[in-house]
Amino acid sequence: MELSLVIPLYNEQGMIAELLQRSVAALKAVTEDFEIICVDDGSRDETVTRLLEFRETEPRVKILELSRNFGHQAAFTAGLSFAKGNCVVMMDGDLQDPPELISGMYGMMQTGNFDVIFGKRTNWPVTRGRNLMTRLFHTSFKQMSGFSDMENEGNFSMMNHAALEALLQFTEATRYLPGLRRFMGFRQGYIEYKREERYQGKSKMKFPRLFSLSSDAIFSFSKLPIRICLYLGITGIIVFMLAGIYTLIAKIAGFAITGWSSTVLSIYFLGSIQLTFLGVLGEYIYRIYKESQHRPLFFIRKIHQ
């Protein structure tokens, strides 16, 4: 098998025909020896039915039905673990990442200079609020993770089989695949592209899910949140040492002003710092707890191949 395309899907019944027609055409432009692995992440609409209908005319489309909705990253992992191609492509199912770019990625891969090719976005065709949140996350992640050259990268990528095997060695339950892809090294290149508008419907990645994914990425790849707690604690100590010295001098000099406001503000300030510490520590402890459970990332209910 020369090429595998992995696409996770969740309630995308209206996009199946266009998505697979364009994907098949893009892969045929590269090779006839390919497979398309569609991972149904617990859809509640007619996504699987539409996939099966398309599969009747194109048997190279394979379908993994997960037992429930396990999430975007887990669905990608399921498809990657099933892929058999010498080169494997990860692509979202909303057609914002054009499948026509696969031929360009494959051409770069065939030079022998790269093990991984990823897409670097040059635009963000989303609402202003979502755009701001996404840009803020990517900027923050680049600074916190230590991958200083990582910017505007998503799941859209191609890797050879050696890189795929390395990626599948990661066992953590809390995962952010673009970060893991960077962490594993190998020779990586990129292709710039203009991200398209979503072909149909609304994004299934609502703000709570986006926030959860960004939190997983930051807490998995950075110690900065816990460092911020340390810096806040040190700052609080210094501030209150100075305040204590001032209060002592004021009492000795006889110009101290009595009142409860300073006491209440001090209590609130210290309390807020402690609650912040507990919240950050709780995020790390929760992720440690999830890893210690060693639960499977996904369950496959049925395979159509």
Steps between C-alpha positions, in 0.01 A plus 500: 500500500654830391272761655249508788269793573351516851188715551307520832130579465226600741150582376614598149231332288464799268870511409579136431447497122700820432773405749559153360467600134768765540716273714485211251584734210794647695638156586456368146715789379781349710445123484233236452635307797326681785244465777274751672433421865190681625466486877144554617533650847161397632288699254127528571391586148526312169879536466567124502214433255642755254847352539370151426316628193817658364698186582279299262663683207844552658614197707826672591296697755522324837285588798575471870194541721600598852272385782431860606636851463857485634614835364692634205851395608394148599320454166814603313702254709258219415536567128878532518533168684303335218688664206723281285641750250866585451385861536210596725299822483302653787218728384191646666165419346365853455687573173672803649823313429495446119571137403651633177812592701579133556681475166730787601573337836569169329737666254700651787504162676633326190812720497621297798576814700200477734328252729210731586329771297240715675273777381563852626195724483526852364147606599219425746158495327292503818307750709688785664467361853605149399781643288636697796478201733675270249781746432547558871528126559754445222712793616485385862576139414799600289648695792415250773583175326854591399424436131585856401448438126161333544229737382163461328534122478211259530432133440531519120826316424671210326759267654690196390457165673802544729361829631155344537640215710674756721179699544306188595748425779356786704262349754365800691125540528518879484643570160549784255621340177663807338710542815590130512589515132747779573633335816600178323742684272589347161560714193198728472397739228186695424281625223315830537136516401194716529242331719156491338162574648318201643316329212172451686348535845663624818815385670455218751788642704308737726677741735494259799667229290750746356583623849539141622730412209712812549526428874610143428764629259640763737499286814651204311789690348578780742596553863426872469160491680659354813790743463253789491363378833853506641561851367168623641584347836841665510346832392239471775769429760705802391197730494386400847853517643520858376149569632600354838810718518294806411239416764768453767665831413159672497417373848837602639473844340142539624328574169340159440136518385270248661232325294378169364538561123869413485440181697210389281688578179799304627282199577335516159836534324655205679184294457487562127864397459438179694191418293697563181770263623243234583337535159827461310614211719158341451544512121831315524372251757191426289719421200729283713189316623379443142838361399514269803168336400653362178162492330487430124474811286213357294292191428413394146143374463523390139746505210400519133800410285 
